[in-house]
Amino acid sequence: MNVAIFAFIIDTIIGDPRSRFHPVVLIGKLISFLERIYYREEDSDQKKFFCGAILILLVLFITYDVAAGIIYLSYSIPWEWGTMAVEALLLAFTISPKSLAKAGRGIYALLLTNELDKARKAVGWIVGRDTAKLDESEVARATVETIAENTVDGVIAPLFFFVLGGVPLAVLYRAANTMDSMIGYKNEKYLYFGKAAAKLDDVLNYIPARITAVLFIIAAWLLGFDSRNALRMMRRDAAKHPSPNGGYAEATVAGALHIRLGGINSYFGKKTFRAYMGEAIERTAPKHIMEVIRMMYTATVLFLIFAYALLKCMGY
């Protein structure tokens, strides 16, 4: 667990550097390269699904082996902490608490200075919905939802898979999650080609999403938010989310902060309704962005503490 703690410290200090050589960027390029090889618009639905599954297997095999190979090579570093440093750096690339916090704080600052147009554009970088006509409350809602849901796949899930199988498994998870974000859409192009990627992401996030919800409840209690309501909303509303996992983080945060998430969203000009989660005891506001960031960081630290204690008890 020392590796995970150092990775968290690296992320806290450095964050997620924007570079074309970032491992996630390279994984994305690999996915795009294989997509050009395996996707054919004229293929049948069954063949598209089969080719999408082949792409998944290749990406997972390559990313896992490359990560394992880098760690193997690091054993030759003539420095006692060399391998740990390499592992911590690789793991830091798979988590993104600072990036989530930075994006949230930036939107919060813009809303506080009444720069709504800039806030709309900023939130448009982190959500897939149309943001040009959102009011202040809706901008805040979109930001809170994104930070809550991404605490699962951007923080807790990579750390969870690291605990299970080390850095290579955490990198494999990040590759699977990246495939979902690139080809896991339910549109005409990817409905069958990306179906396996979307299903794989759902399976991998099943346990981390529920762990995150529990951590959010504990975080709410530690931070003075409504932990009982967080538990109640998780039980009542989590299953309403269109994703089998996304609702656990969002419903719990909604309950803790006394806000209501979900509602009408617009995608490419088409309005859709997503079931409400939580109760609108308070109107969603900029302050809730900062509160969910605090919950995210607290949940992350709690996971590291619990995982460290568990592994120590097991003799690792």
The 8 nearest C-alpha neighbors of each residue, nearest first, counted from 0:
[[1, 3, 2, 307, 4, 306, 162, 303],
 [0, 2, 4, 3, 5, 83, 307, 87],
 [1, 3, 87, 5, 0, 4, 6, 83],
 [4, 2, 6, 0, 5, 1, 7, 87],
 [3, 5, 1, 7, 6, 2, 8, 0],
 [4, 6, 8, 2, 7, 3, 87, 9],
 [7, 5, 91, 87, 3, 9, 4, 8],
 [6, 8, 10, 4, 5, 9, 11, 3],
 [7, 9, 5, 11, 6, 10, 12, 4],
 [10, 8, 6, 12, 7, 11, 13, 5],
 [9, 11, 14, 7, 13, 8, 12, 91],
 [10, 12, 8, 9, 14, 97, 13, 7],
 [13, 11, 9, 10, 14, 8, 97, 7],
 [14, 12, 10, 9, 11, 15, 16, 97],
 [13, 15, 10, 97, 11, 12, 16, 98],
 [14, 16, 98, 17, 95, 10, 92, 13],
 [17, 15, 18, 14, 13, 21, 92, 98],
 [18, 16, 15, 21, 19, 20, 24, 14],
 [19, 17, 20, 21, 16, 24, 22, 15],
 [18, 20, 21, 24, 17, 25, 22, 23],
 [19, 21, 18, 22, 25, 24, 23, 17],
 [20, 22, 24, 18, 23, 19, 25, 17],
 [23, 21, 25, 24, 26, 20, 92, 89],
 [22, 24, 26, 25, 21, 27, 174, 92],
 [25, 23, 27, 21, 26, 22, 19, 28],
 [26, 24, 22, 28, 27, 23, 29, 20],
 [27, 25, 23, 29, 24, 28, 22, 30],
 [26, 28, 24, 30, 25, 29, 23, 31],
 [29, 27, 25, 31, 30, 26, 32, 24],
 [28, 30, 26, 32, 27, 31, 33, 25],
 [29, 31, 27, 33, 28, 32, 34, 26],
 [32, 30, 34, 28, 29, 33, 27, 35],
 [33, 31, 29, 35, 34, 30, 28, 36],
 [34, 32, 36, 30, 35, 31, 37, 29],
 [33, 35, 31, 37, 36, 38, 32, 30],
 [36, 34, 33, 32, 37, 38, 31, 39],
 [35, 37, 33, 34, 38, 32, 39, 31],
 [36, 38, 34, 50, 35, 33, 39, 51],
 [39, 37, 34, 35, 36, 40, 47, 50],
 [38, 40, 41, 42, 37, 47, 35, 36],
 [39, 41, 42, 38, 188, 43, 47, 44],
 [40, 42, 39, 43, 38, 47, 44, 46],
 [43, 41, 39, 40, 46, 47, 44, 38],
 [42, 44, 46, 45, 47, 41, 40, 48],
 [45, 43, 47, 46, 191, 48, 42, 192],
 [44, 46, 48, 43, 47, 49, 191, 42],
 [45, 47, 49, 43, 48, 44, 42, 50],
 [48, 46, 192, 44, 50, 45, 49, 191],
 [47, 49, 192, 191, 51, 45, 46, 50],
 [50, 48, 46, 52, 51, 47, 45, 53],
 [51, 49, 53, 47, 52, 48, 37, 46],
 [52, 50, 192, 48, 54, 53, 49, 193],
 [51, 53, 55, 49, 50, 54, 195, 48],
 [52, 54, 50, 56, 55, 51, 57, 49],
 [53, 55, 51, 57, 52, 56, 58, 50],
 [56, 54, 52, 58, 53, 57, 59, 51],
 [57, 55, 53, 59, 54, 58, 60, 52],
 [56, 58, 60, 54, 55, 59, 61, 53],
 [59, 57, 55, 61, 60, 56, 62, 54],
 [60, 58, 56, 62, 57, 61, 171, 63],
 [59, 61, 57, 63, 58, 62, 56, 64],
 [60, 62, 58, 64, 59, 63, 65, 57],
 [63, 61, 65, 59, 64, 60, 58, 171],
 [64, 62, 167, 66, 171, 60, 65, 61],
 [63, 65, 67, 61, 66, 62, 68, 60],
 [64, 66, 68, 62, 67, 63, 61, 69],
 [67, 65, 167, 69, 63, 68, 64, 62],
 [66, 68, 64, 70, 65, 167, 69, 71],
 [69, 67, 71, 65, 66, 70, 64, 72],
 [70, 68, 72, 66, 71, 67, 65, 73],
 [69, 71, 73, 67, 68, 72, 66, 86],
 [72, 70, 68, 73, 69, 74, 67, 75],
 [73, 71, 69, 74, 70, 75, 68, 76],
 [72, 74, 70, 82, 75, 71, 76, 69],
 [75, 73, 72, 76, 71, 82, 70, 81],
 [74, 76, 73, 72, 77, 71, 82, 81],
 [75, 77, 73, 74, 78, 81, 82, 72],
 [78, 76, 75, 79, 81, 74, 80, 73],
 [79, 77, 81, 80, 76, 82, 75, 74],
 [78, 80, 81, 77, 82, 76, 83, 74],
 [81, 79, 83, 78, 82, 84, 76, 85],
 [82, 80, 78, 84, 83, 79, 76, 85],
 [81, 83, 73, 85, 84, 74, 80, 86],
 [82, 84, 86, 80, 85, 81, 87, 2],
 [83, 85, 87, 81, 82, 86, 80, 88],
 [86, 84, 82, 88, 83, 87, 89, 81],
 [87, 85, 83, 89, 88, 84, 90, 82],
 [86, 88, 6, 2, 90, 84, 85, 89],
 [89, 87, 91, 85, 90, 86, 6, 84],
 [90, 88, 86, 92, 91, 87, 85, 93],
 [89, 91, 87, 93, 92, 88, 6, 166],
 [90, 92, 6, 88, 93, 89, 94, 10],
 [91, 93, 90, 89, 94, 88, 15, 22],
 [92, 94, 90, 91, 173, 157, 170, 95],
 [95, 93, 154, 153, 91, 92, 96, 157],
 [94, 96, 98, 153, 97, 154, 99, 15],
 [97, 95, 99, 98, 100, 154, 94, 153],
 [98, 96, 100, 14, 99, 95, 11, 101],
 [99, 97, 101, 95, 100, 96, 102, 15],
 [100, 98, 96, 102, 97, 101, 103, 146],
 [99, 101, 97, 103, 98, 102, 292, 104],
 [102, 100, 98, 104, 103, 99, 97, 105],
 [101, 103, 105, 99, 100, 104, 98, 106],
 [104, 102, 100, 106, 105, 101, 107, 99],
 [105, 103, 107, 101, 106, 102, 100, 108],
 [104, 106, 102, 108, 103, 107, 101, 109],
 [105, 107, 109, 103, 118, 108, 104, 110],
 [106, 108, 104, 110, 105, 285, 109, 103],
 [109, 107, 111, 105, 106, 110, 104, 112],
 [110, 108, 114, 106, 112, 111, 107, 118],
 [109, 111, 113, 107, 112, 108, 114, 115],
 [110, 112, 108, 109, 113, 107, 285, 114],
 [111, 113, 109, 110, 114, 108, 115, 107],
 [114, 112, 110, 111, 115, 109, 116, 118],
 [115, 113, 109, 112, 117, 116, 110, 118],
 [114, 116, 118, 117, 113, 110, 119, 109],
 [117, 115, 119, 118, 114, 120, 131, 113],
 [116, 118, 120, 119, 115, 114, 121, 109],
 [119, 117, 115, 121, 106, 116, 120, 109],
 [120, 118, 116, 122, 117, 121, 130, 131],
 [119, 121, 123, 117, 118, 122, 116, 124],
 [122, 120, 118, 123, 119, 124, 117, 106],
 [121, 123, 124, 119, 125, 120, 118, 126],
 [122, 124, 120, 121, 126, 125, 130, 119],
 [125, 123, 122, 121, 126, 120, 127, 102],
 [124, 126, 122, 123, 127, 145, 121, 102],
 [127, 125, 123, 128, 124, 122, 145, 141],
 [126, 128, 129, 123, 125, 266, 124, 130],
 [127, 129, 266, 265, 126, 130, 264, 123],
 [130, 128, 265, 266, 131, 267, 127, 123],
 [129, 131, 133, 119, 132, 123, 128, 120],
 [132, 130, 133, 119, 129, 120, 116, 123],
 [133, 131, 130, 134, 129, 119, 116, 137],
 [134, 132, 130, 137, 138, 131, 135, 119],
 [133, 135, 137, 136, 138, 132, 115, 119],
 [136, 134, 138, 137, 139, 133, 115, 110],
 [135, 137, 139, 283, 284, 138, 134, 140],
 [136, 138, 140, 134, 139, 133, 135, 141],
 [139, 137, 135, 141, 140, 136, 133, 134],
 [138, 140, 136, 142, 137, 141, 285, 284],
 [141, 139, 137, 143, 142, 138, 144, 283],
 [142, 140, 138, 144, 139, 143, 137, 145],
 [141, 143, 139, 145, 140, 144, 146, 138],
 [144, 142, 140, 146, 288, 145, 141, 147],
 [145, 143, 147, 141, 142, 146, 249, 140],
 [144, 146, 142, 148, 147, 143, 149, 141],
 [145, 147, 149, 143, 148, 144, 150, 99],
 [146, 148, 144, 150, 145, 248, 249, 149],
 [149, 147, 145, 150, 248, 146, 245, 151],
 [150, 148, 151, 153, 146, 152, 147, 145],
 [149, 151, 154, 153, 147, 148, 152, 146],
 [150, 152, 149, 155, 208, 156, 153, 154],
 [153, 151, 156, 149, 154, 150, 155, 157],
 [152, 154, 149, 94, 150, 95, 151, 155],
 [155, 153, 94, 150, 151, 152, 156, 157],
 [154, 156, 151, 158, 157, 159, 207, 150],
 [155, 157, 159, 207, 152, 158, 151, 154],
 [158, 156, 169, 160, 159, 155, 154, 161],
 [157, 159, 161, 155, 156, 160, 162, 154],
 [160, 158, 156, 162, 161, 157, 155, 163],
 [161, 159, 163, 169, 157, 162, 158, 168],
 [160, 162, 165, 169, 158, 164, 166, 163],
 [161, 163, 159, 160, 164, 165, 158, 306],
 [164, 162, 160, 161, 165, 159, 168, 169],
 [165, 163, 168, 161, 162, 160, 166, 167],
 [164, 166, 161, 167, 168, 162, 163, 169],
 [165, 167, 169, 161, 168, 90, 170, 86],
 [168, 166, 170, 63, 66, 169, 67, 165],
 [167, 169, 171, 164, 170, 166, 165, 160],
 [170, 168, 157, 161, 166, 160, 172, 171],
 [171, 169, 173, 167, 172, 168, 166, 174],
 [170, 172, 168, 174, 63, 169, 173, 59],
 [171, 173, 175, 169, 170, 174, 176, 168],
 [174, 172, 170, 176, 171, 175, 177, 93],
 [173, 175, 177, 171, 172, 176, 178, 170],
 [176, 174, 172, 178, 177, 173, 200, 171],
 [175, 177, 173, 179, 178, 174, 200, 172],
 [178, 176, 174, 180, 179, 175, 173, 181],
 [179, 177, 181, 175, 176, 180, 182, 196],
 [178, 180, 183, 176, 197, 196, 177, 181],
 [179, 181, 177, 178, 183, 182, 176, 184],
 [182, 180, 178, 179, 183, 177, 184, 27],
 [183, 181, 193, 179, 184, 178, 189, 180],
 [184, 182, 179, 193, 197, 196, 180, 194],
 [183, 185, 186, 189, 182, 190, 193, 197],
 [186, 184, 190, 189, 183, 187, 194, 193],
 [185, 187, 190, 184, 188, 189, 183, 191],
 [186, 188, 190, 189, 185, 191, 184, 192],
 [189, 187, 186, 190, 192, 40, 191, 185],
 [188, 190, 193, 192, 191, 186, 184, 187],
 [189, 191, 185, 186, 187, 194, 193, 188],
 [192, 190, 48, 194, 189, 193, 47, 44],
 [191, 193, 47, 48, 51, 189, 194, 190],
 [194, 192, 183, 189, 182, 196, 191, 195],
 [193, 195, 191, 197, 196, 192, 190, 183],
 [194, 196, 198, 197, 193, 52, 199, 51],
 [197, 195, 199, 179, 193, 194, 198, 183],
 [196, 198, 183, 179, 200, 194, 195, 199],
 [199, 197, 201, 195, 200, 196, 194, 202],
 [198, 200, 202, 196, 201, 197, 195, 203],
 [199, 201, 203, 197, 198, 202, 176, 204],
 [202, 200, 198, 204, 199, 203, 205, 197],
 [203, 201, 199, 205, 200, 204, 198, 206],
 [202, 204, 200, 201, 205, 199, 206, 172],
 [203, 205, 207, 201, 202, 208, 206, 200],
 [204, 206, 202, 208, 203, 207, 244, 201],
 [205, 207, 209, 208, 204, 210, 203, 202],
 [208, 206, 210, 156, 204, 209, 205, 211],
 [209, 207, 211, 206, 210, 151, 205, 244],
 [208, 210, 212, 211, 206, 207, 247, 213],
 [209, 211, 207, 213, 212, 208, 214, 206],
 [212, 210, 214, 208, 209, 213, 207, 215],
 [211, 213, 215, 209, 248, 214, 210, 247],
 [214, 212, 216, 210, 215, 211, 217, 209],
 [213, 215, 211, 298, 217, 216, 212, 218],
 [216, 214, 218, 212, 213, 217, 298, 219],
 [215, 217, 219, 213, 226, 218, 214, 229],
 [216, 218, 220, 214, 219, 215, 221, 213],
 [219, 217, 215, 221, 220, 216, 297, 294],
 [220, 218, 224, 226, 216, 222, 217, 221],
 [219, 221, 226, 217, 223, 218, 222, 224],
 [222, 220, 218, 219, 223, 217, 224, 297],
 [223, 221, 219, 220, 224, 218, 294, 293],
 [222, 224, 220, 221, 219, 225, 226, 218],
 [223, 225, 219, 255, 222, 220, 226, 256],
 [226, 224, 255, 228, 227, 219, 229, 220],
 [225, 227, 229, 220, 219, 216, 228, 255],
 [228, 226, 230, 229, 225, 231, 255, 216],
 [227, 229, 231, 254, 230, 226, 225, 255],
 [228, 230, 254, 255, 251, 226, 232, 227],
 [231, 229, 233, 227, 228, 232, 234, 226],
 [230, 232, 228, 234, 233, 229, 235, 227],
 [233, 231, 235, 254, 229, 234, 236, 230],
 [234, 232, 251, 237, 250, 230, 231, 235],
 [233, 235, 231, 232, 236, 230, 237, 238],
 [236, 234, 232, 233, 231, 237, 238, 250],
 [235, 237, 276, 239, 232, 238, 233, 250],
 [238, 236, 246, 247, 233, 250, 239, 240],
 [237, 239, 240, 236, 246, 243, 235, 247],
 [240, 238, 236, 237, 274, 241, 246, 276],
 [239, 241, 246, 242, 238, 237, 245, 274],
 [242, 240, 239, 243, 273, 245, 238, 246],
 [241, 243, 240, 244, 245, 246, 201, 238],
 [244, 242, 245, 241, 238, 240, 201, 246],
 [243, 245, 242, 208, 246, 205, 247, 204],
 [246, 244, 242, 247, 148, 248, 243, 240],
 [245, 247, 237, 240, 249, 250, 248, 244],
 [248, 246, 237, 212, 245, 250, 249, 233],
 [247, 249, 212, 251, 246, 147, 148, 250],
 [248, 250, 246, 252, 251, 147, 247, 144],
 [249, 251, 253, 233, 276, 237, 246, 252],
 [252, 250, 229, 233, 254, 248, 253, 249],
 [253, 251, 255, 249, 254, 250, 256, 248],
 [254, 252, 277, 258, 250, 256, 251, 255],
 [253, 255, 229, 228, 257, 251, 277, 232],
 [254, 256, 229, 225, 252, 224, 253, 226],
 [255, 257, 253, 258, 254, 252, 224, 225],
 [258, 256, 254, 280, 281, 255, 253, 278],
 [259, 257, 279, 253, 281, 256, 278, 283],
 [258, 260, 277, 279, 278, 276, 253, 275],
 [261, 259, 276, 275, 253, 277, 140, 258],
 [260, 262, 275, 273, 274, 276, 259, 263],
 [263, 261, 273, 272, 275, 274, 264, 260],
 [262, 264, 272, 271, 273, 270, 265, 261],
 [265, 263, 271, 270, 272, 128, 262, 266],
 [264, 266, 270, 269, 129, 128, 268, 271],
 [267, 265, 128, 269, 268, 129, 270, 264],
 [268, 266, 269, 129, 265, 128, 270, 127],
 [267, 269, 266, 265, 270, 129, 128, 264],
 [270, 268, 266, 265, 267, 271, 264, 129],
 [271, 269, 265, 264, 266, 268, 263, 272],
 [270, 272, 264, 263, 265, 269, 273, 266],
 [273, 271, 263, 262, 264, 274, 270, 261],
 [272, 274, 262, 261, 263, 275, 271, 240],
 [275, 273, 261, 239, 262, 272, 276, 240],
 [274, 276, 261, 262, 260, 273, 259, 277],
 [277, 275, 260, 250, 236, 259, 261, 274],
 [276, 278, 259, 253, 254, 232, 250, 258],
 [277, 279, 259, 258, 280, 257, 276, 254],
 [280, 278, 258, 259, 281, 282, 257, 277],
 [279, 281, 257, 278, 258, 282, 259, 277],
 [282, 280, 279, 258, 257, 283, 259, 256],
 [281, 283, 284, 279, 258, 280, 136, 259],
 [282, 284, 136, 258, 140, 281, 139, 287],
 [283, 285, 136, 286, 139, 287, 282, 135],
 [286, 284, 287, 288, 107, 139, 110, 283],
 [287, 285, 288, 289, 284, 290, 107, 283],
 [286, 288, 290, 285, 289, 284, 291, 283],
 [289, 287, 286, 291, 290, 285, 143, 103],
 [288, 290, 292, 287, 286, 291, 293, 104],
 [289, 291, 287, 293, 292, 288, 294, 286],
 [290, 292, 294, 293, 288, 289, 295, 287],
 [293, 291, 295, 289, 294, 290, 100, 296],
 [292, 294, 290, 291, 296, 295, 297, 289],
 [293, 295, 291, 297, 292, 296, 218, 298],
 [296, 294, 292, 298, 293, 297, 291, 299],
 [295, 297, 299, 293, 298, 294, 300, 292],
 [296, 298, 294, 300, 299, 295, 218, 293],
 [297, 299, 301, 214, 295, 296, 300, 215],
 [300, 298, 296, 302, 297, 301, 295, 303],
 [299, 301, 303, 297, 302, 298, 304, 296],
 [302, 300, 298, 304, 299, 303, 305, 297],
 [301, 303, 299, 305, 300, 304, 306, 298],
 [302, 304, 300, 306, 301, 305, 307, 299],
 [305, 303, 301, 307, 302, 306, 308, 300],
 [304, 306, 308, 302, 307, 303, 309, 301],
 [305, 307, 309, 303, 308, 304, 302, 310],
 [306, 308, 304, 310, 305, 309, 0, 303],
 [309, 307, 311, 305, 306, 310, 304, 312],
 [310, 308, 306, 312, 311, 307, 305, 313],
 [309, 311, 313, 315, 307, 312, 308, 306],
 [310, 312, 314, 308, 313, 315, 309, 307],
 [311, 313, 309, 310, 314, 308, 315, 307],
 [314, 312, 310, 311, 315, 309, 308, 307],
 [313, 315, 311, 312, 310, 309, 308, 307],
 [314, 310, 311, 313, 312, 309, 0, 307]]
